[in-house]
């Protein structure tokens, strides 16, 4: 049986850590390093205790460890392999309970925030649901009808003497701050249109090292779809802050969302996300090159004109959109762009018409209607004034 496939299946279903114990039991040591907040509070999460428990377990039994902090781990044996599922929690974090744990174990109050962060790293799961789902998966893999019983193991606690179990100096939250700095740096790369460094910044963010104080990835980030949705939302806002067209941003992110949800392959999902980030950053970069010297209201007017050039443009709507009077908008637009709004519309329509004349066999009338000139004769007049040639002559020359 493919043990890796079985583990990945459970991991994707529960969005929680799932591992099988390697012959050298090295991953038990790694489990302790990553998930054990402190061995005095969680003696059952140490390499030694886990090794003893898993060696002593029986077939067809789900064992659930519930430690002093009410963090849970489920382990069971299947196909001659021992699997560990978790950590996970059954209830939300309550500050009063944390305070009680701290006082009972002679821990200083400064550990409240650290414990809250620790709790937030784990998904909220029902053990009954997990048992039923795992049993169904086992039966699907074996074509059998296995039945499992359940045993709960409450964390055994070492005798606590009068000595404080923990150092009392302030906790170091540098890694937490560093993680946010890395995220902000990544978003800044998008916002500034830095196409050269944005992918490096993204790689640094998703490959951020684990904190020595167990500030591990939050439970919400263990779900790939949720994690990538968060990245997509943040990247979208960064591109918007960078001035990119909202319509283009929406098109890029919607296309990425469709691709990401169409596959269950995490590598493909990451690749689609990378492409989205690259496209958003390029959109900001183009915007800054073409419109970076314009004020925000004029940028918005230009974006509207380029999206709606083929329609009848209302000057009243344009001025209301940016909260200017028509007179002030006209003066400001001419000052910043160098041409009037009317001339800008003519430029866009004629540029698109010229492209269609070169690239298609559409009739002059069809092109005229398409770019916003229902009157073909008027279109010919405007086009000739713009390019010095009639549309027919322009097509012949190109």
C-alpha positions in Angstrom: 0.0 0.0 0.0 1.2 3.6 -0.8 1.7 4.9 2.7 2.6 8.4 1.4 -0.6 8.6 -0.6 -2.6 7.6 2.5 -0.9 10.2 4.6 -1.4 13.0 2.0 -5.1 12.0 1.7 -5.7 12.5 5.5 -3.6 15.6 5.5 -5.6 17.2 2.8 -8.9 16.1 4.3 -8.2 17.4 7.8 -5.7 20.2 7.0 -3.6 19.0 9.8 -0.1 17.4 10.3 -0.1 13.7 9.4 3.0 11.6 9.6 4.0 7.9 9.9 6.9 6.9 12.1 10.1 6.3 10.2 12.2 3.2 11.1 14.8 5.4 12.7 12.1 7.4 14.6 13.9 10.6 13.6 10.6 12.2 12.8 9.5 11.8 16.5 12.4 14.1 17.4 11.3 16.5 14.8 7.7 16.3 16.1 8.9 17.3 19.5 10.9 20.2 18.2 8.1 21.6 16.1 5.0 21.0 18.3 6.0 20.6 21.9 5.6 24.0 23.6 7.5 22.8 26.7 8.2 19.2 27.9 7.2 20.0 31.5 3.7 20.9 30.3 3.6 18.3 27.5 5.6 15.3 28.6 3.6 13.1 26.2 4.8 15.1 23.2 8.5 14.3 23.8 10.3 11.9 21.6 10.8 9.5 24.5 7.2 9.4 25.5 5.9 9.1 21.9 8.3 6.3 21.2 7.1 4.4 24.3 3.4 5.0 23.6 3.6 4.0 20.0 5.6 0.8 20.8 3.0 -0.2 23.4 -0.1 0.4 21.3 -2.4 -2.2 19.9 -4.0 -2.7 16.5 -7.5 -1.4 15.7 -7.5 1.3 18.4 -7.4 5.0 18.0 -5.4 6.6 20.8 -6.0 10.2 21.6 -3.5 12.2 23.7 -5.0 15.3 25.5 -2.3 17.3 27.2 -2.5 19.9 30.0 -3.0 22.6 27.4 -5.9 20.7 25.9 -3.9 20.2 22.7 -4.7 16.8 21.1 -2.9 14.2 19.0 -4.4 11.0 17.5 -2.4 8.0 16.6 -3.2 4.5 15.3 -1.6 1.6 13.5 -2.5 0.6 9.9 -0.7 -1.6 7.3 2.2 -2.2 9.8 2.7 1.5 10.1 2.1 3.9 13.0 0.4 7.2 12.1 0.3 10.4 14.1 -2.4 12.9 13.3 -2.2 16.3 14.9 -1.8 18.4 16.9 -5.4 19.8 16.8 -7.8 21.4 19.3 -11.4 20.7 20.1 -12.3 24.1 21.6 -11.3 27.6 21.1 -8.7 29.2 23.2 -9.9 30.8 26.5 -7.7 33.2 28.3 -8.9 32.2 31.8 -7.8 28.6 31.1 -4.5 29.8 29.9 -4.0 31.8 33.0 -4.9 28.8 35.1 -2.3 26.7 33.3 0.3 29.3 33.8 -0.4 29.7 37.5 -0.5 26.0 38.2 2.8 25.5 36.5 4.6 28.5 37.9 4.8 30.2 34.6 5.0 34.0 34.3 2.0 36.0 32.9 4.2 37.1 29.9 3.6 33.6 28.4 -0.1 34.4 27.8 0.5 35.8 24.4 2.9 33.0 23.5 0.3 30.4 24.4 -2.4 32.2 22.5 -0.3 32.1 19.4 0.5 28.4 20.0 -3.2 27.6 20.2 -4.0 29.5 17.1 -1.6 27.3 15.1 -3.9 24.3 15.2 -7.2 23.4 13.5 -10.4 22.9 15.3 -11.5 19.3 14.8 -13.9 16.7 16.1 -12.3 13.4 17.1 -15.5 11.5 16.2 -15.5 12.9 12.7 -11.8 12.1 12.4 -12.3 8.5 13.6 -15.1 7.9 11.1 -13.3 9.4 8.2 -10.0 7.6 8.9 -11.8 4.3 9.3 -13.6 4.9 6.0 -10.3 5.6 4.3 -8.7 2.5 5.7 -11.6 0.4 4.5 -11.3 2.0 1.0 -7.6 1.2 0.8 -8.0 -2.4 2.0 -11.4 -3.3 0.6 -12.3 -4.4 4.1 -14.6 -3.5 7.0 -12.2 -2.7 9.9 -13.6 -1.5 13.2 -11.6 0.6 15.6 -12.2 1.3 19.3 -11.1 4.5 21.0 -8.9 5.3 24.0 -8.2 8.7 25.5 -4.9 9.3 27.2 -4.7 12.3 29.4 -1.3 13.8 29.7 0.7 12.6 32.7 2.4 15.3 34.6 5.7 15.3 36.4 5.8 16.4 40.0 6.2 20.2 40.2 8.4 21.6 42.9 8.7 25.1 44.1 11.3 26.0 41.4 9.9 28.0 38.4 9.9 25.8 35.4 10.4 28.6 32.9 12.8 31.5 32.6 11.2 34.8 33.5 12.8 37.1 31.0 10.6 38.6 28.3 9.8 36.4 25.4 11.5 37.0 22.0 8.9 37.8 19.4 11.5 38.8 16.7 10.4 35.9 14.5 6.8 37.0 14.5 7.7 40.5 13.6 10.1 39.2 11.0 7.3 37.2 9.4 5.2 40.3 9.1 8.1 42.3 7.7 8.6 39.6 5.0 5.0 39.8 4.1 5.0 43.6 3.9 8.1 43.5 1.8 6.4 41.1 -0.6 3.3 43.4 -0.9 5.5 46.4 -1.4 7.1 44.7 -4.4 3.7 44.4 -6.0 2.6 47.9 -5.0 5.7 49.5 -6.6 5.6 47.3 -9.7 9.0 45.7 -8.9 8.9 42.9 -11.5 12.6 42.0 -10.8 12.3 41.2 -7.1 8.7 40.3 -6.5 9.1 36.5 -7.0 12.1 36.4 -4.7 10.1 38.2 -2.1 7.2 35.7 -2.5 9.6 32.8 -2.1 11.1 34.3 1.0 7.6 34.7 2.4 6.4 31.1 1.8 9.8 29.6 2.8 9.9 31.6 6.1 11.8 29.5 8.7 10.0 28.3 11.8 10.5 30.2 15.0 12.4 28.6 17.9 9.4 29.7 20.0 7.0 27.5 18.2 5.4 30.4 16.2 4.7 27.8 13.5 2.4 28.3 10.6 -1.2 29.1 11.6 -3.9 26.5 11.1 -5.6 28.6 8.4 -2.4 28.5 6.3 -2.3 24.7 6.5 -5.3 24.6 4.1 -3.8 25.3 0.7 -7.0 26.8 -0.8 -7.5 29.2 2.1 -3.8 30.1 2.2 -3.7 30.9 -1.5 -7.0 32.8 -1.2 -5.4 35.0 1.4 -2.4 35.6 -0.8 -4.7 36.4 -3.7 -6.7 38.9 -1.7 -3.5 40.6 -0.3 -1.8 40.7 -3.7 -5.0 42.2 -5.3 -5.1 45.0 -2.7 -1.4 45.7 -3.2 -1.9 46.0 -7.0 -4.9 48.3 -6.4 -2.7 50.5 -4.1 -0.1 50.5 -6.8 -2.6 52.1 -9.2 -3.3 49.2 -11.6 -6.6 49.1 -13.3 -9.3 47.5 -11.0 -10.8 45.8 -14.1 -7.4 44.3 -15.0 -6.8 43.2 -11.4 -10.2 41.5 -11.3 -9.6 39.7 -14.6 -6.1 38.5 -13.4 -7.3 37.3 -10.0 -10.5 35.7 -11.2 -8.6 33.8 -13.9 -6.2 32.6 -11.2 -9.0 31.6 -8.8 -10.6 29.5 -11.5 -7.4 27.7 -12.3 -6.5 27.1 -8.7 -9.9 25.6 -7.8 -9.9 23.5 -10.9 -7.0 21.3 -9.6 -6.1 19.5 -6.4 -2.4 19.4 -7.3 -0.7 21.8 -4.8 2.3 22.3 -7.2 -0.1 23.5 -9.9 -1.9 25.7 -7.5 1.4 27.3 -6.4 2.4 27.8 -10.1 -1.0 29.5 -10.9 -0.5 31.8 -7.8 3.0 32.7 -9.0 1.7 33.6 -12.4 -1.0 35.7 -10.9 1.6 37.6 -8.7 3.8 38.2 -11.8 0.9 39.5 -13.8 -0.4 41.8 -11.1 3.1 43.2 -10.6 3.5 43.7 -14.4 0.1 45.5 -14.5 1.3 47.9 -11.8 4.6 48.4 -13.6 2.9 49.2 -16.9 0.6 51.6 -15.0 3.4 53.5 -13.4 5.2 53.8 -16.8 2.2 55.2 -18.6 0.3 57.0 -15.9 2.6 57.4 -13.0 2.9 61.1 -13.5 -0.8 61.7 -13.4 -2.8 62.5 -10.3 -5.2 59.8 -8.9 -8.4 61.5 -10.3 -6.9 61.9 -13.8 -5.7 58.3 -13.7 -9.2 57.1 -12.9 -10.7 59.2 -15.8 -8.1 57.8 -18.2 -8.9 54.2 -17.1 -12.6 54.9 -17.6 -12.0 56.4 -21.0 -9.9 53.4 -22.1 -12.5 50.9 -21.0 -15.5 52.8 -22.4 -14.1 54.7 -25.4 -16.6 53.0 -27.8 -19.6 54.2 -25.8 -21.0 57.7 -25.6 -19.0 59.5 -22.9 -20.8 61.7 -20.4 -18.8 64.6 -19.1 -21.2 64.9 -16.2 -20.5 61.3 -15.3 -16.7 61.9 -15.5 -16.8 64.9 -13.3 -19.1 63.3 -10.7 -16.9 60.2 -10.7 -13.9 62.2 -9.4 -15.9 64.9 -7.6 -14.7 67.7 -9.8 -16.7 70.4 -11.6 -16.7 69.9 -15.4 -14.7 73.0 -15.9 -12.0 72.1 -13.3 -11.8 68.5 -14.7 -11.3 69.8 -18.2 -8.5 72.2 -17.1 -6.8 69.6 -14.9 -7.0 66.9 -17.6 -5.5 69.2 -20.3 -2.8 70.4 -17.9 -1.7 66.9 -16.9 -2.2 64.9 -20.1 -1.5 67.6 -22.7 -4.7 67.1 -24.7 -8.4 67.7 -24.0 -10.7 64.8 -22.9 -12.4 65.0 -26.3 -9.1 64.7 -28.2 -8.0 61.8 -25.9 -11.2 59.9 -26.8 -10.5 60.5 -30.5 -6.9 59.3 -30.1 -8.0 56.0 -28.4 -10.8 55.4 -31.0 -8.5 56.0 -34.0 -5.6 54.0 -32.5 -7.9 51.0 -32.1 -9.4 51.5 -35.5 -5.9 51.7 -37.1 -5.0 48.4 -35.4 -8.2 46.7 -36.7 -7.5 48.1 -40.2 -4.1 46.4 -40.2 -5.0 43.1 -38.5 -8.4 42.3 -39.8 -10.6 42.2 -42.9 -13.5 43.9 -41.2 -15.3 46.5 -43.3 -14.7 50.2 -42.7 -18.4 50.4 -41.5 -17.9 47.6 -39.0 -14.7 49.1 -37.6 -16.4 52.5 -37.4 -19.3 51.1 -35.3 -17.0 49.0 -33.2 -14.8 52.0 -32.0 -17.7 54.3 -31.3 -18.6 56.1 -34.6 -22.0 55.0 -35.8 -21.7 57.6 -38.6 -19.2 56.1 -41.1 -18.7 59.4 -42.9 -17.8 61.2 -39.7 -15.4 58.4 -38.8 -13.6 58.8 -42.1 -13.3 62.5 -41.6 -11.9 62.1 -38.0 -9.5 59.3 -39.0 -8.1 61.3 -42.0 -7.5 64.3 -39.7 -5.7 62.1 -37.3 -3.5 60.1 -39.7 -3.6 62.2 -42.9 -5.1 59.2 -44.7 -8.6 57.8 -45.2 -9.2 54.4 -43.5 -9.1 52.7 -47.0 -5.7 54.3 -47.9 -4.3 53.5 -44.4 -5.2 49.9 -44.9 -3.6 49.8 -48.3 -0.4 51.3 -47.0 -0.2 48.9 -44.1 
